[in-house]
Amino acid sequence: MIFLDAAATTPVRREVLEAMWPYLTGEFGNPSSHHSLGDTAATALAGARAATAKALGCRSGEIIFTSGGTEADNLAVKGIALARRAADPGLDRVAISAVEHPAVEESARYLERVHGFIVDVIPVDRYGQVTEEALAAVLGPRTALVSVMYANNEVGTVQPIARLAALARGRGIPFHTDAVQAAGWLPLDTGALGVDALSISGHKLGAPKGSGALFVRGRIRLEPLVHGGGQERGRRSGTENVAGAVALATALTLAGAAQPGPAGQTAEGVVSDVAAEPAQDPARRVADLREDFIAAVLAGVPGAILTGHPTERLPSVASFCFPGTSGESVLLELERQGVICSSGSACAAGSDAPSPVLLAMGIEPEVAQTAVRFSFDATVTAEELRQAAAAVGIAVAGVQALGT
């Protein structure tokens, strides 16, 4: 079986499992408890927070551990918008891009439906990118928050986040980015990006499902969504998932260590035993394999359409439309041939409607329904992608021949 649905989830890395295992077994204490088991858990939680903050280039106190990317997005969008309007009732608009994950889109619609906010949708171009001009056109004195995802989960397009965040910051508007798909592939330094809030999810980079984090810059007020014992500095109550926090921090650290630094150094700045040979960049390797895969699919399937930006895209995502087919039928045929992939966001499972992301990019509904997404993790091989590309050609031809 060839697994090409890493944008939906990834297996837990062995190093991550080993790091979290003690806090699922012998060191099971509640970090709020005032005894030795609790102290051990609290120390582990503090260490995980510090490691996560280091990976994101921020202070430990700016990290809030969550149950995943969806909760982090909800807390950022609702929490920041509600806190800002409480301080200034005139701030009653939120701006989101037309290609956001449902966690951001539905959070904004909740603010609209329940709290009377106005949602300004920022259009994208045919590649799925937000331009500075498009963002500037929707900003105004009533805008409480801007949220634009770092990299799209369906087509892989990467947004010019630093420039967009600078534009919002210049007008005094907080900027949030959903970086769930970017984590492990793109730089996450929140200072360099200039963002005020950033969401990540563990299960996209080798940590378990149910682990995630939200960075919120210290000066940003946040209305909590979960009330109780006041954990996470009162911003997210509930007994902390210590094992999940350790797992997330470990996965982030491993992802950072894999990135090449100056010759002779790892990402941690430690002198390497092989100083003459800097580490290979996994993102570059996967991007090269992705390009070969894209070329093979386009050559083997007449009429296939690559979606997303041709160059500003995640190394790990290749998404196509295959006119004259049904995307779901192609998926079923590929699975019969041993290739696992998806038709888009796993969070939209059960829906047969055309992808809102593809529609926002100007793709016709009947073409959007033929979409298939292939997404890779860092272990993917050239041979796997060669076999997968051949299987795509066979699957699409078979589905077209059946007229479904």
N, C-alpha and C positions, 0 to 999 in steps of 0.2 A: 504494500500500500504506500502510495506517495501522498504525503500530507501537504497540501498547498492552501491551507486556510489559517495561517498563523495570525492574520489580522483579527480573527475571531478569538483565538486563544492559543497558548503555547504550553508544552509540558513543563512541569516543575523541574528545574535544574537540580542535579544531585547536590551541588554545593549549597543551594538554597535549602533543600530539604534537611541536610545535615545541620545547617545553622539554626533552623527553627525547631528541630526535633526536641531538644531539651525542654523547650517551653510548652511543648505539648505533652510531656511526660513528667519527669522528676521535678522540674522547676516550673510548676504549674500555677504559681501564686498570682494573686490579684495585686497589681502594682499599687493599689491604694491601701493595701493592708499593712499595718504597722507591726510586722514580724519578719523573720529572716526570709521566708519564702516570698513575701511581698516585696521586701527590699531587693531581692535578687531580680524579681520581675521588673521593678522600677528601674534598676540599673540597666537591664537589657533594653527597656523601652527608651531610656535616655540615650543609650548608645545608638539605637536604631534611628532615633530622631536626629542625632548629630551626623550620622553617616548620610542620611537622606538629605539633610540640609547642605552637606558638603557637595553632594552630587548635583544639587540644584543651585549652588552658589548663593545661599542665603543663610540667615540665622536659624538656630534650632527652634526658637520660639515662633518662627513663621511657618512651621510645619504642623499640619493637622492630619492625623491618621484617620482614614475613612474605610468604608467597606468596599471601595472600588471607585472607578472613574465616574460612574453614574451619580453616586452620592457626592463626590467631590464637585462635579459640575452643578448639581442642584444647590449645594451649599454656597458655591461661588456666586451663581447667578441670582438666586433668591436672597441669600444672606447679604450680599453687598448692596443690591438694589433696595431692599427693604430698610437696611440701616441708613443708607443715604437719604431715602425719602423721609424717614423719621426725623432726621436732622434738618431737612429742607423739603417741605411738602411740594415744592415746585419741581422737584426731580422725579418725574413720573414716566420716563421713557427709557427703554432698553434697546440697544442695537445689536443684532446678531446677523451673521452671514446666512445666505440662502442655502448653505451646504453643511450646516451644523449637524452634529450627532443628535439623535432624539432626546438625549438627556439635557442638552442645552435648549433645544427647540421647545420641548414640553415644559421646561422650567420657565421660559419666557412666556409661554402661553398661559401658564398658571398665574403668573403675575398679572397678565392681562385680564384673565377671567375672574380671578378672585379679588385682586387688589386694585384693579382699574388702571394698570399701566398701559401704555401704548408701545407696541412692538414695532420697531423699524427694521425691516429686513434689507440687508445690504446685498445688492445683486453681485453676481460673479460673471466673469467672462466665459468664453466657450471652453476654456481649460479648467474652469472651476476656481479661478483665483479672484480675490478681492483686490481691487486697485485702490491706491490712496485717494484718487478722485471719487470713487464710489463711496468710500467710507466718509470722506469729508462732506459729501452731499447729504448724509443722514444725521450728522452730528448737530447738536444745538444746545442752547442753554438749559434745556430740560432733560438732557440725556444723563441718566444715572450710571450707566455701565455699557461697555462694549465687550462683546464676546465673539472672537473669531478663532476657529480651531487651527492648530499649528499644521497638521497634516491630515488630509481627508482619509477616512477609514474605508471608503469605497473605491475611489479612483487614485488615491495616493498623492494628489496635488499638495505641494507644500506652499504655505502662505508666506508673504514677506512680513513676518510678525514684528520684527524690530522696527520697521518703518511704520507699520500700522499703529503699533503701541506708542511710538513717539508722537504720532499725529494726535492720538487721543490724549496722551499725557500733556501735550502742549495746550490743550483746552481744559485741563484739570479733570478729565474723565478717567476713572479706573478702567483698566483693560485686563480681561481674563482670556486665557487661551486653554483649550482642551488639548493637552499634549499626550493623550493616551497612546495614539499610534506613533507619535514621534519618539517616545522614550525608547532608548536602546539604539536608535538610528541617527538622531539629530542632536545637536548641542542643546542642553537644557539649562544653561546658566541664566538664571532669571535676571541677573544684573545686565548681562549683555543683551538679552532679549528686550529688557525694559518693561516687562509685564508686571502687573500688580497682583495677579493670581494665576495659578497654573495647576491643572489637574493631571494626575497620572494614575495608572492602574497596574497592579502587580502581574496579573495573569497574561499580559501582553509581552512580558519580557522574562518569563521563567520563574515567577513567583506564583503562589496559589490564587485561585479565584477567591474573592472576598477580601483582598488587600488592596489598599490604595492610599493616596495622600493628596492633600491640597496645600499648596503654598499660597499664603496671603501676606502681602507686604505689611510690615508692622504698623504703618500709619493708617491702614484701611480698616474702617469699622465693619463688623460682621454681625448680623443678626443670626443667632443659632437656630437651627431647624429642629434639633433634638435636645430636649430639656431633661434635666435629672440631676445627677451628682456633681456636675460642673467639671468633668474631665476635659482634657485638651484646652485648659485655661478658659473653661466656660463656653467654648465655641462648638463643642460636640460631645455631649454627655454620653455616658455608657462605659462600662468596663472595657478597657482597651484590649484589643487583640494583639497581645505581645508577640506571639509567634508570627502572626501576619506582618507586623511591623518589622520584625527582624528579617523575615523573608524578603519583604520589599526592599529594605535597605541593602541586603546582600545582593539581590538581583541588580539593583542600580549600580552598586559598587563594581560588580563583575562587568556590567556593560561599559562603565567608564574605564575600567582597567584594560578593556579590549581595544580602546581607541588609541591610535598611535600618538605619542608625544614627541618631544625632541629626541634625536638619536641617542640611544643608550639609556633612555628613561621609560618607565611605565607611566600610566596615567597618574599614579600616586607619587611620581617624582623620585622613585627609588632606582638606584643604578642597577641596570640589568647585567646579567652574566654574559649576554651577547650584545655588547654595546655597538658593535659594527652592523648589527642587523635589527633595525627598528621593527616593531611589531607590525604585521600586516593589518590593514584596516578592514574589518569584516564588512563594513558598509560598502566599501569600494568593491570588494570581491563579489558581494551579492548583487550590487548594481550592475557589474559587468555581466554576471550570469543572467540577470533580468533582461538586459539589452539583447543578449543572444536569444533568450526565450521569446521576447517580443518579435524579433526579426523572423524567427522560425514560425511563429503562429501566423503572422501577417503573410508570410510566403506560402504557408500551407493551407490557408483558408481564404479563398477569394472573397472580397467584400468585407472582410473583418475590419472593425473600427477600433483603434486604440483610444480609450477615454482617459481624460486627465491631461496634465501638462506634459509635453514631450520631454522636458529636461528637469524642471523643478518638481520632482516627484520623489516619494520615498524609494529607497533602494529595493524595498521588499514587496512592492505591489505592482501588478500588471493587470489591468482591467480592460475587457473588450466587449463590444456588442457584435453579435453575429446575426445580421438581418436575415429574415427568412426562417428563423428558428424560434423556439421558446427557450429562454435561459434555463428554466427548471428542467426541461427535457434534456438539454445538453449536460446539465449537472448529473442527472440520473445515469446517462450513458457513460459519462466519465467515471462515475463511481463503479460502474460495472467493469470498467477497464483498469480499476485500481488507483484512480486519481481522485483525491478529495479536495474540493474547492467550494466556492459559494457564489451566490448571485448578488451579493452586496453585504449590507450590514447584518450581522447576526442578531442585532437587537431589534430588527424589523421582521423577525421570523414569523411566518404565518400570514404575511401580507402578500397578495398577488398584484398589488398596485405598482405602477412604474415607480422607480426610485425618484424621490424628490430631488436628490442631488443631480441626477442626470437630466431631469426636466429643467432644473435651474441653469444648467449648462447649455440649454437650448436643444437638447436631443429630443426628437419626436417620441411620443409615448409608445408607439408600436415598436420603435427601435430600442427604447430604454428597457422594454420587457425582455430583450434578448441578452441582457448583460450577464457576464460571468467574470468573477474576480479570482485571481490567483495571487496568493500572498505567501511569503517565504520567511523562514527563520534563518538564523545564521549558519545552521548546519546543512542547508540545502546543497546538493551537489549538481555539477554540470550534467551528469548522466541522468539524474532524476528529472531535470528540466528538459533534457532531450527527449526522454520517453514521454513526458507529459505533453510536450508540443506535438509529438506524433499522435498521441491519443486525442488531442483536441481536433486535429484534422479529421480523424476517423469519426469522432463523435458528432461533429457538426455536419459532416457529409451524410451520416446516417439519419440524423434528425431531419435534415432538409429533404432527404429522399422519401421520408415518411410523411412529409408535409405538416409536421407538428413543431 
